[in-house]
């Protein structure tokens, strides 16, 4: 039987490397942890340049450990200053509003 604490350490180390790579690419980063049910905990990353992304850890402890190992500053909430840093482009806007304004996928939603 595998040692789950060693597996958790390896998972946190892998996530930490991904966080560090993101931070390096975006001139630094901050983050926020969000519980997403059985799927685990989402690590939301916001770069200093406005770029953003996320990773999912199997649980909150591993997510927190990964953030700590990576030196990621965590915010309690995804609002205010952190949210204001996020830079969205045409792709994100089309994905967020596409169905409502007749974009891709609108046909499937309004076919009934």
C-alpha positions as protocol buffer text, in pm:
chain_id: "A"
residue {
  index: 1
  type: UNK
  ca { x: 0 y: 0 z: 0 }
}
residue {
  index: 2
  type: UNK
  ca { x: 138 y: 341 z: -98 }
}
residue {
  index: 3
  type: UNK
  ca { x: 228 y: 592 z: 169 }
}
residue {
  index: 4
  type: UNK
  ca { x: -34 y: 864 z: 121 }
}
residue {
  index: 5
  type: UNK
  ca { x: 174 y: 1126 z: 301 }
}
residue {
  index: 6
  type: UNK
  ca { x: 457 y: 1075 z: 49 }
}
residue {
  index: 7
  type: UNK
  ca { x: 206 y: 1091 z: -234 }
}
residue {
  index: 8
  type: UNK
  ca { x: 63 y: 1415 z: -93 }
}
residue {
  index: 9
  type: UNK
  ca { x: 416 y: 1560 z: -68 }
}
residue {
  index: 10
  type: UNK
  ca { x: 488 y: 1470 z: -430 }
}
residue {
  index: 11
  type: UNK
  ca { x: 158 y: 1621 z: -544 }
}
residue {
  index: 12
  type: UNK
  ca { x: 224 y: 1943 z: -350 }
}
residue {
  index: 13
  type: UNK
  ca { x: 579 y: 1963 z: -491 }
}
residue {
  index: 14
  type: UNK
  ca { x: 450 y: 1917 z: -848 }
}
residue {
  index: 15
  type: UNK
  ca { x: 185 y: 2186 z: -800 }
}
residue {
  index: 16
  type: UNK
  ca { x: 444 y: 2417 z: -640 }
}
residue {
  index: 17
  type: UNK
  ca { x: 665 y: 2386 z: -950 }
}
residue {
  index: 18
  type: UNK
  ca { x: 369 y: 2476 z: -1172 }
}
residue {
  index: 19
  type: UNK
  ca { x: 286 y: 2775 z: -950 }
}
residue {
  index: 20
  type: UNK
  ca { x: 648 y: 2892 z: -963 }
}
residue {
  index: 21
  type: UNK
  ca { x: 655 y: 2858 z: -1343 }
}
residue {
  index: 22
  type: UNK
  ca { x: 335 y: 3062 z: -1369 }
}
residue {
  index: 23
  type: UNK
  ca { x: 476 y: 3330 z: -1137 }
}
residue {
  index: 24
  type: UNK
  ca { x: 801 y: 3347 z: -1335 }
}
residue {
  index: 25
  type: UNK
  ca { x: 614 y: 3384 z: -1664 }
}
residue {
  index: 26
  type: UNK
  ca { x: 385 y: 3657 z: -1528 }
}
residue {
  index: 27
  type: UNK
  ca { x: 625 y: 3869 z: -1322 }
}
residue {
  index: 28
  type: UNK
  ca { x: 508 y: 3727 z: -988 }
}
residue {
  index: 29
  type: UNK
  ca { x: 173 y: 3602 z: -870 }
}
residue {
  index: 30
  type: UNK
  ca { x: -84 y: 3597 z: -593 }
}
residue {
  index: 31
  type: UNK
  ca { x: -348 y: 3338 z: -535 }
}
residue {
  index: 32
  type: UNK
  ca { x: -664 y: 3230 z: -363 }
}
residue {
  index: 33
  type: UNK
  ca { x: -782 y: 2885 z: -259 }
}
residue {
  index: 34
  type: UNK
  ca { x: -1139 y: 2783 z: -338 }
}
residue {
  index: 35
  type: UNK
  ca { x: -1300 y: 2456 z: -228 }
}
residue {
  index: 36
  type: UNK
  ca { x: -1467 y: 2288 z: -525 }
}
residue {
  index: 37
  type: UNK
  ca { x: -1632 y: 1991 z: -357 }
}
residue {
  index: 38
  type: UNK
  ca { x: -1516 y: 1636 z: -412 }
}
residue {
  index: 39
  type: UNK
  ca { x: -1288 y: 1753 z: -692 }
}
residue {
  index: 40
  type: UNK
  ca { x: -1065 y: 1920 z: -433 }
}
residue {
  index: 41
  type: UNK
  ca { x: -942 y: 2276 z: -400 }
}
residue {
  index: 42
  type: UNK
  ca { x: -883 y: 2519 z: -685 }
}
residue {
  index: 43
  type: UNK
  ca { x: -568 y: 2730 z: -666 }
}
residue {
  index: 44
  type: UNK
  ca { x: -656 y: 3048 z: -853 }
}
residue {
  index: 45
  type: UNK
  ca { x: -344 y: 3229 z: -978 }
}
residue {
  index: 46
  type: UNK
  ca { x: -326 y: 3595 z: -1079 }
}
residue {
  index: 47
  type: UNK
  ca { x: -3 y: 3723 z: -1229 }
}
residue {
  index: 48
  type: UNK
  ca { x: 135 y: 4070 z: -1180 }
}
residue {
  index: 49
  type: UNK
  ca { x: 80 y: 4128 z: -1552 }
}
residue {
  index: 50
  type: UNK
  ca { x: -290 y: 4040 z: -1527 }
}
residue {
  index: 51
  type: UNK
  ca { x: -256 y: 3688 z: -1662 }
}
residue {
  index: 52
  type: UNK
  ca { x: -448 y: 3427 z: -1472 }
}
residue {
  index: 53
  type: UNK
  ca { x: -496 y: 3055 z: -1444 }
}
residue {
  index: 54
  type: UNK
  ca { x: -580 y: 2783 z: -1201 }
}
residue {
  index: 55
  type: UNK
  ca { x: -477 y: 2442 z: -1077 }
}
residue {
  index: 56
  type: UNK
  ca { x: -677 y: 2186 z: -882 }
}
residue {
  index: 57
  type: UNK
  ca { x: -532 y: 2004 z: -583 }
}
residue {
  index: 58
  type: UNK
  ca { x: -696 y: 1690 z: -443 }
}
residue {
  index: 59
  type: UNK
  ca { x: -759 y: 1861 z: -108 }
}
residue {
  index: 60
  type: UNK
  ca { x: -719 y: 2189 z: 77 }
}
residue {
  index: 61
  type: UNK
  ca { x: -412 y: 2078 z: 274 }
}
residue {
  index: 62
  type: UNK
  ca { x: -219 y: 1988 z: -40 }
}
residue {
  index: 63
  type: UNK
  ca { x: -324 y: 2316 z: -206 }
}
residue {
  index: 64
  type: UNK
  ca { x: -206 y: 2518 z: 94 }
}
residue {
  index: 65
  type: UNK
  ca { x: 120 y: 2321 z: 112 }
}
residue {
  index: 66
  type: UNK
  ca { x: 184 y: 2375 z: -260 }
}
residue {
  index: 67
  type: UNK
  ca { x: 122 y: 2749 z: -228 }
}
residue {
  index: 68
  type: UNK
  ca { x: 356 y: 2768 z: 71 }
}
residue {
  index: 69
  type: UNK
  ca { x: 631 y: 2569 z: -106 }
}
residue {
  index: 70
  type: UNK
  ca { x: 600 y: 2800 z: -408 }
}
residue {
  index: 71
  type: UNK
  ca { x: 610 y: 3116 z: -197 }
}
residue {
  index: 72
  type: UNK
  ca { x: 268 y: 3218 z: -327 }
}
residue {
  index: 73
  type: UNK
  ca { x: 95 y: 3499 z: -137 }
}
residue {
  index: 74
  type: UNK
  ca { x: -261 y: 3386 z: -68 }
}
residue {
  index: 75
  type: UNK
  ca { x: -558 y: 3619 z: -45 }
}
residue {
  index: 76
  type: UNK
  ca { x: -868 y: 3526 z: 156 }
}
residue {
  index: 77
  type: UNK
  ca { x: -1111 y: 3628 z: -118 }
}
residue {
  index: 78
  type: UNK
  ca { x: -1111 y: 3670 z: -492 }
}
residue {
  index: 79
  type: UNK
  ca { x: -1235 y: 4026 z: -493 }
}
residue {
  index: 80
  type: UNK
  ca { x: -1107 y: 4381 z: -465 }
}
residue {
  index: 81
  type: UNK
  ca { x: -743 y: 4423 z: -555 }
}
residue {
  index: 82
  type: UNK
  ca { x: -686 y: 4065 z: -666 }
}
residue {
  index: 83
  type: UNK
  ca { x: -986 y: 4056 z: -901 }
}
residue {
  index: 84
  type: UNK
  ca { x: -898 y: 4400 z: -1036 }
}
residue {
  index: 85
  type: UNK
  ca { x: -560 y: 4266 z: -1156 }
}
residue {
  index: 86
  type: UNK
  ca { x: -718 y: 4005 z: -1384 }
}
residue {
  index: 87
  type: UNK
  ca { x: -689 y: 4093 z: -1751 }
}
residue {
  index: 88
  type: UNK
  ca { x: -950 y: 3935 z: -1974 }
}
residue {
  index: 89
  type: UNK
  ca { x: -948 y: 3934 z: -2349 }
}
residue {
  index: 90
  type: UNK
  ca { x: -1187 y: 3862 z: -2634 }
}
residue {
  index: 91
  type: UNK
  ca { x: -1166 y: 3486 z: -2576 }
}
residue {
  index: 92
  type: UNK
  ca { x: -1285 y: 3508 z: -2216 }
}
residue {
  index: 93
  type: UNK
  ca { x: -1561 y: 3754 z: -2300 }
}
residue {
  index: 94
  type: UNK
  ca { x: -1689 y: 3534 z: -2581 }
}
residue {
  index: 95
  type: UNK
  ca { x: -1686 y: 3229 z: -2355 }
}
residue {
  index: 96
  type: UNK
  ca { x: -1864 y: 3410 z: -2070 }
}
residue {
  index: 97
  type: UNK
  ca { x: -2129 y: 3579 z: -2284 }
}
residue {
  index: 98
  type: UNK
  ca { x: -2143 y: 3361 z: -2593 }
}
residue {
  index: 99
  type: UNK
  ca { x: -2464 y: 3178 z: -2511 }
}
residue {
  index: 100
  type: UNK
  ca { x: -2648 y: 3492 z: -2399 }
}
residue {
  index: 101
  type: UNK
  ca { x: -2561 y: 3693 z: -2710 }
}
residue {
  index: 102
  type: UNK
  ca { x: -2597 y: 3419 z: -2969 }
}
residue {
  index: 103
  type: UNK
  ca { x: -2241 y: 3294 z: -2971 }
}
residue {
  index: 104
  type: UNK
  ca { x: -2127 y: 2937 z: -3011 }
}
residue {
  index: 105
  type: UNK
  ca { x: -2354 y: 2704 z: -2815 }
}
residue {
  index: 106
  type: UNK
  ca { x: -2658 y: 2933 z: -2828 }
}
residue {
  index: 107
  type: UNK
  ca { x: -2840 y: 2698 z: -3064 }
}
residue {
  index: 108
  type: UNK
  ca { x: -2816 y: 2406 z: -2822 }
}
residue {
  index: 109
  type: UNK
  ca { x: -2942 y: 2614 z: -2534 }
}
residue {
  index: 110
  type: UNK
  ca { x: -3241 y: 2762 z: -2717 }
}
residue {
  index: 111
  type: UNK
  ca { x: -3353 y: 2461 z: -2919 }
}
residue {
  index: 112
  type: UNK
  ca { x: -3650 y: 2365 z: -2704 }
}
